[in-house]
Amino acid sequence: MTLIHFQLAENIFGSTELCKPTTDNPMIIPLPFDTELFGYPVGKTTIFGDWKESMFLEEAKVFQLAYIFSEKELCFKSSEIILADTKLTFEKELDTSRECEDLISRYQGNWDKRLLYLALESGRFSRFKVDSRLAHGEFEKLYGSWVLKAWENQTLIVAADYSGFISYSTDTSSAQIGLIAVDACQQGKGIGKLLVQSAERKAKSEAARVMKIATQANNSAAVRLYEKLGYALVERVLVYHYWNRKLKDRIHS
């Protein structure tokens, strides 16, 4: 199996929304879910005009991992900060005037290990996988939790014979794609397109008017697919990882 699309995990486990901290709040915001899941302190911050690397590094002493979000490409003095991902968000207005029959039904079957396999394959370009410093099962834990939650909430759409799947969520009038993967042996058969369209139809039936999809800039196959389906690029965010090597040595010693 191989990847068609991956949506950045923070959309469920720690938002990437560029919200500026107030003067009453710390620069780095703790992420309880990520911290519990990974077994070490995790936080996030967003770079704005008054952001200072020295202040960040001082606060980061108590964090093992910190996500840094920026709309602009930056250079850091610390070698512990690396560019882990360039997140692209696409958006499309759903045509609610047309009613189309669903070709793939929402998955309501039992848990199957093939769902986990697809989820892990969908994260092939994930920053949690490409950052080699995350060597304690972080990627597997995150994607395992993600697909399990989608299965429990019955927001998975699975193609025949587990040839592919997609997850989605709705919030008032908008919807968002989570994970999508297609078996490598089934590539070129239009399954990815069919999965996205099925998610769109189900989102429309739940009163969603807009669908959002996020992927990595280097996932060219996903970018081409979404553009062909009428999605437009609406946001580009660079995601950096800070990895506290000194704290790591104490935690994992």
Secondary structure, 3 states (H helix, E strand, C coil): CEEEEECCHHHCCCCCCCCCCCCCCCCCEECHHHHHHHCCCEEEEECCCCCCHHHHHHHHHHCCEEEEEECCCCCCCCCCEEEEEEEEEEEEECCCCCCCCCCCCECCCCCCHHHHHHHHHHCCCCHHHHCCCCCCCHHHHHHHHHHHHHHHCCCEEECHHHCEEEEEEEECCEEEEEEEEECHHHCCCCHHHHHHHHHHHHHHHCCCCEEEEEEECCCHHHHHHHHHCCCEEEEEEEEEEEECHHHHHHHCC
